[in-house]
Amino acid sequence: MKKVPLYFPFLLALFAALFGNVFFPYLHLSFFAPFLALTYYAAPLSKSLWISLGCGLVLDLISSEFRFGLYSLTFVLATLLLYAQKKHFFEDKPLALSLFSSLIAAFLTVLQFIFVHLFDRGIPFSTLTVFTDVIFMSAVDGLYAFLWFTCPMRLYIYIKKVGWKRVFRKAQHEEE
């Protein structure tokens, strides 16, 4: 995945963050978790911290759910604590990106619960909340990472390799 520039997955995450709630209003995904996983592989810690601050700032600006800065604080702290864990996940494996994204999403959710309770308002916390928001939704975030990031990035690499003309020419030859 090193062949894909970071702006491509950022645009995917930004598009999902802007329009994901419109199409899936009851699905609360961590839209930037796969992008953060890819950033950890592609950039050193200092650059990853700045990028995670920017991602949190984007979510702070488009969301009015929590106090301003809560997403930024959560993303930077998660990056600081999880950056070293990238060595346990292989970069070029799609399953590894999904698992690492799930881990980041679960960690972001736990940190958000803690910081919302400390700085904003208390959210009721129960075992059902832990199961649905931390475990189940993190697994859905892994599926989201595979479908929304891995597949388009593989397609991007394939198109870069063979070119647009050969992709469409092959489809025309198969129809005949």
C-alpha positions as CSV (number, residue, x, y, z in Angstrom):
1,M,0.0,0.0,0.0
2,K,3.1,2.3,0.0
3,K,2.4,2.9,-3.7
4,V,-0.7,4.8,-2.9
5,P,-0.2,8.5,-1.9
6,L,-1.8,9.5,1.4
7,Y,-4.1,12.0,-0.1
8,F,-6.2,9.3,-1.8
9,P,-7.2,7.5,1.5
10,F,-7.6,10.9,3.1
11,L,-10.2,11.8,0.5
12,L,-11.9,8.5,0.9
13,A,-12.1,9.1,4.7
14,L,-13.2,12.7,4.3
15,F,-16.0,11.7,1.8
16,A,-17.2,9.0,4.2
17,A,-17.1,11.5,7.1
18,L,-19.1,14.1,5.2
19,F,-21.7,11.8,3.7
20,G,-21.6,8.6,5.7
21,N,-24.3,9.8,8.2
22,V,-26.5,10.8,5.3
23,F,-26.6,7.3,3.8
24,F,-26.2,5.3,7.1
25,P,-27.6,7.4,9.9
26,Y,-27.6,4.7,12.5
27,L,-24.2,3.4,11.7
28,H,-21.6,5.2,13.9
29,L,-18.3,4.5,12.2
30,S,-14.8,5.8,13.0
31,F,-14.3,7.2,9.6
32,F,-10.7,8.1,9.9
33,A,-9.5,4.9,11.7
34,P,-8.3,3.2,8.5
35,F,-6.6,6.4,7.3
36,L,-4.8,6.6,10.6
37,A,-3.6,3.0,10.2
38,L,-2.3,3.8,6.8
39,T,-0.7,7.0,8.1
40,Y,1.1,5.0,10.8
41,Y,2.7,2.8,8.1
42,A,3.6,5.7,5.8
43,A,4.8,8.5,8.2
44,P,7.0,8.9,11.3
45,L,5.5,9.5,14.7
46,S,5.7,13.3,14.5
47,K,4.0,13.5,11.2
48,S,1.4,11.0,12.2
49,L,0.6,13.1,15.3
50,W,0.1,16.2,13.1
51,I,-2.1,14.3,10.6
52,S,-4.2,12.8,13.4
53,L,-4.6,16.3,14.9
54,G,-5.9,17.4,11.4
55,C,-8.3,14.5,11.2
56,G,-9.6,15.2,14.6
57,L,-10.0,18.9,13.7
58,V,-12.0,18.0,10.6
59,L,-14.4,15.9,12.7
60,D,-14.6,18.7,15.3
61,L,-15.5,21.2,12.6
62,I,-18.2,19.1,10.9
63,S,-19.7,17.7,14.1
64,S,-21.6,19.5,16.8
65,E,-22.0,16.5,19.0
66,F,-19.3,17.1,21.5
67,R,-17.2,20.0,22.7
68,F,-14.7,21.4,20.2
69,G,-11.4,19.7,20.5
70,L,-12.6,16.4,21.9
71,Y,-12.0,14.5,18.6
72,S,-8.6,16.1,18.2
73,L,-7.5,15.2,21.7
74,T,-8.8,11.7,21.2
75,F,-7.1,11.2,17.9
76,V,-3.7,12.6,19.0
77,L,-3.7,10.5,22.2
78,A,-4.7,7.3,20.3
79,T,-1.9,8.0,17.8
80,L,0.6,8.5,20.6
81,L,-0.4,5.2,22.3
82,L,-1.0,3.0,19.2
83,Y,1.7,4.1,16.8
84,A,4.1,1.5,18.1
85,Q,1.6,-1.3,17.5
86,K,2.0,-1.1,13.8
87,K,4.8,-3.6,13.9
88,H,2.3,-6.3,14.8
89,F,0.3,-5.8,11.6
90,F,1.7,-6.4,8.1
91,E,1.2,-3.4,5.8
92,D,0.3,-5.2,2.6
93,K,-2.2,-7.6,4.0
94,P,-5.9,-6.5,3.7
95,L,-6.9,-8.4,6.8
96,A,-4.1,-6.7,8.8
97,L,-5.4,-3.2,7.8
98,S,-8.9,-4.3,8.8
99,L,-7.7,-5.6,12.2
100,F,-5.5,-2.6,12.9
101,S,-8.4,-0.3,11.9
102,S,-10.7,-2.2,14.3
103,L,-8.2,-1.8,17.1
104,I,-7.8,1.9,16.4
105,A,-11.6,2.3,16.3
106,A,-12.1,0.5,19.5
107,F,-9.4,2.5,21.2
108,L,-10.9,5.8,19.8
109,T,-14.3,4.8,21.1
110,V,-13.0,4.0,24.6
111,L,-11.1,7.3,24.7
112,Q,-14.1,9.2,23.6
113,F,-16.3,7.6,26.3
114,I,-13.7,8.6,28.9
115,F,-13.2,12.2,27.6
116,V,-16.9,12.8,27.1
117,H,-17.5,11.7,30.7
118,L,-14.7,14.0,31.9
119,F,-15.2,17.1,29.8
120,D,-18.7,17.1,28.4
121,R,-21.6,15.2,29.7
122,G,-21.9,11.8,31.3
123,I,-23.0,9.1,28.9
124,P,-24.6,6.0,30.5
125,F,-22.1,3.2,30.3
126,S,-23.2,-0.4,30.5
127,T,-22.2,-3.9,29.2
128,L,-24.5,-3.4,26.3
129,T,-22.7,-0.2,25.4
130,V,-19.4,-1.9,25.6
131,F,-20.6,-4.8,23.4
132,T,-22.3,-2.6,20.7
133,D,-20.0,0.4,20.5
134,V,-16.6,-1.0,21.3
135,I,-16.7,-4.6,20.1
136,F,-19.4,-4.8,17.4
137,M,-18.9,-1.4,15.8
138,S,-15.2,-1.9,15.8
139,A,-15.7,-5.1,13.8
140,V,-17.9,-3.1,11.4
141,D,-15.1,-0.6,11.2
142,G,-12.8,-3.4,10.1
143,L,-15.3,-4.3,7.3
144,Y,-15.5,-0.6,6.4
145,A,-11.7,-0.5,6.2
146,F,-11.7,-3.4,3.8
147,L,-14.6,-2.3,1.6
148,W,-14.0,1.4,1.5
149,F,-10.1,1.6,1.7
150,T,-8.5,-1.7,0.6
151,C,-10.6,-2.4,-2.5
152,P,-10.3,1.2,-4.0
153,M,-6.6,1.3,-3.2
154,R,-6.0,-2.1,-4.9
155,L,-8.0,-0.7,-7.9
156,Y,-5.9,2.4,-7.8
157,I,-2.7,0.4,-7.9
158,Y,-4.1,-1.8,-10.7
159,I,-5.1,1.2,-12.8
160,K,-1.7,2.8,-12.2
161,K,-0.1,-0.4,-13.4
162,V,-2.1,-1.1,-16.6
163,G,-3.7,2.3,-17.4
164,W,-7.3,3.4,-17.9
165,K,-7.4,2.4,-21.6
166,R,-6.5,-1.2,-20.9
167,V,-9.0,-1.5,-18.1
168,F,-11.9,-0.5,-20.4
169,R,-10.5,-2.3,-23.4
170,K,-10.5,-5.6,-21.5
171,A,-14.1,-5.1,-20.5
172,Q,-15.1,-4.5,-24.1
173,H,-13.3,-7.6,-25.3
174,E,-15.1,-9.7,-22.7
175,E,-18.5,-8.5,-24.0
176,E,-17.8,-9.5,-27.6
